[in-house]
Amino acid sequence: NQKNFQKMIRKLFFIFFCLNLLNAQTLELLNKAKFAQGLFEDGLYETARKEFLELSRTTSIYSEEANFMQAECLYQMKNWPLALKEFERVFKTATDEKVKEKAFKRMGDTYYKMGKFLSARKTYIQYLKKYGAKEDVLFFLAQSLYNLKEFEEALKYFEELLKKFPETKYRNYAFYTAGQCMLSLQKFEKARRFFSSVYKSSFDDEAKFWEGVSLLKQGNYNEAQKKFEDVEKISPGSGISKEARLKIAEILILKKNYSQAEEIIKQFLGDRQKSAFANYLMGQIFYMKGNFAQAGIFYKKVFEKFPRTQWAQKSLFSLGWCYLNLKKYLKARKSFAELILKYPDSEFFPRAQFLIAHCYYLSLIHISEPTRPLYISYAVFCLK
């Protein structure tokens, strides 16, 4: 936008010079335009906006461009609601098709910045129909769809972006988010391929990490471990590096190398950021060994101390299984029911619902005859 405005000013200087029309009034307006542009480029958006507003009220050839730029100042100031209002006004009132196009695109960008992904999706799709494929629009449309969890649709636009703009500046971001889409769709090999395509980016460590997760989901433990070790080499001591270290411990548990896994996990039990994951893995070790009572202690700790982490749901579900194995059916039911109530969107919801019914089934021999039909009825409901 800044470059376009600058080019236009230069072009006008040339035209006026050639036509010998560089009178005092025109010179003043052009100097104002250059001054406003300079303020904008220096990041003085509030002052620049005042200058652009003055220019937009003139009848000069660049008044509509100045009108767009005053809205752009609001956008750069992160005043999203007012910026959106101004871009909408510019789009409705402008006669210059290029100005209208820029304003319409910025409407989509502003919706995206505000986290209104439904509106952003609608605006970007309309833009594509009206003006054709543009690099920025395809990328942020795909990102909007990803945030709306419309993964299949998001992938369609990521693929279109990479096909039409193979050298796009969003290349690595597109590969990375496309990988996340594939993970969510449980297409782990395709996810791995996308993550492996991220190259020379500021988030190579994250891409390597999720490539490792994709391999782990496929049961390829050795290759997954190598990727997690690569993460440690790329960014030692970082949060993602610690996560990778614990993922290696998870692999060791799956390989039944409990002592080695425990050595790693103990390093993170007191870590503020990774304590939840570490305690969950300690619970996993004891669960795998068949020590359900001890496993339950760690799972309960995770759920009670770190209720907002992803490990809380897993721990509560695993705690229910511990009680189930210990034949403490009432406590097991309560754990599964608590999971359903507190995390209604949890991936464990269907299984927790089934296990509540299963606990009732296992405890039927202890239920008196008058209440037996009620419990059976509820168990059947849970199985639906």
Stockholm file with secondary structure:
# STOCKHOLM 1.0

chainA/1-384         NQKNFQKMIRKLFFIFFCLNLLNAQTLELLNKAKFAQGLFEDGLYETARKEFLELSRTTSIYSEEANFMQAECLYQMKNWPLALKEFERVFKTATDEKVKEKAFKRMGDTYYKMGKFLSARKTYIQYLKKYGAKEDVLFFLAQSLYNLKEFEEALKYFEELLKKFPETKYRNYAFYTAGQCMLSLQKFEKARRFFSSVYKSSFDDEAKFWEGVSLLKQGNYNEAQKKFEDVEKISPGSGISKEARLKIAEILILKKNYSQAEEIIKQFLGDRQKSAFANYLMGQIFYMKGNFAQAGIFYKKVFEKFPRTQWAQKSLFSLGWCYLNLKKYLKARKSFAELILKYPDSEFFPRAQFLIAHCYYLSLIHISEPTRPLYISYAVFCLK
#=GR chainA/1-384 SS CHHHHHHHHHHHHHHHHHHTCCCHHHHHHHHHHHHHHHHHHTTCHHHHHHHHHHHHTSCSTTHHHHHHHHHHHHHHTTCHHHHHHHHHHHHHHCCCHHHHHHHHHHHHHHHHHTTCHHHHHHHHHHHHHHHCCCHHHHHHHHHHHHHTTCHHHHHHHHHHHHHHCTTCTTHHHHHHHHHHHHHHTTCHHHHHHHHHTCCSCTTHHHHHHHHHHHHHHTTCHHHHHHHHHHHHHHSTTSHHHHHHHHHHHHHHHHTTCHHHHHHHHHTTTTCTTTHHHHHHHHHHHHHHHTCHHHHHHHHHHHHHHCTTSHHHHHHHHHHHHHHHHTTCHHHHHHHHHHHHHHCTTCTTHHHHHHHHHHHHHHTGGGSCTTTHHHHHHHHHHHHC
#=GC SS_cons         CHHHHHHHHHHHHHHHHHHTCCCHHHHHHHHHHHHHHHHHHTTCHHHHHHHHHHHHTSCSTTHHHHHHHHHHHHHHTTCHHHHHHHHHHHHHHCCCHHHHHHHHHHHHHHHHHTTCHHHHHHHHHHHHHHHCCCHHHHHHHHHHHHHTTCHHHHHHHHHHHHHHCTTCTTHHHHHHHHHHHHHHTTCHHHHHHHHHTCCSCTTHHHHHHHHHHHHHHTTCHHHHHHHHHHHHHHSTTSHHHHHHHHHHHHHHHHTTCHHHHHHHHHTTTTCTTTHHHHHHHHHHHHHHHTCHHHHHHHHHHHHHHCTTSHHHHHHHHHHHHHHHHTTCHHHHHHHHHHHHHHCTTCTTHHHHHHHHHHHHHHTGGGSCTTTHHHHHHHHHHHHC
//
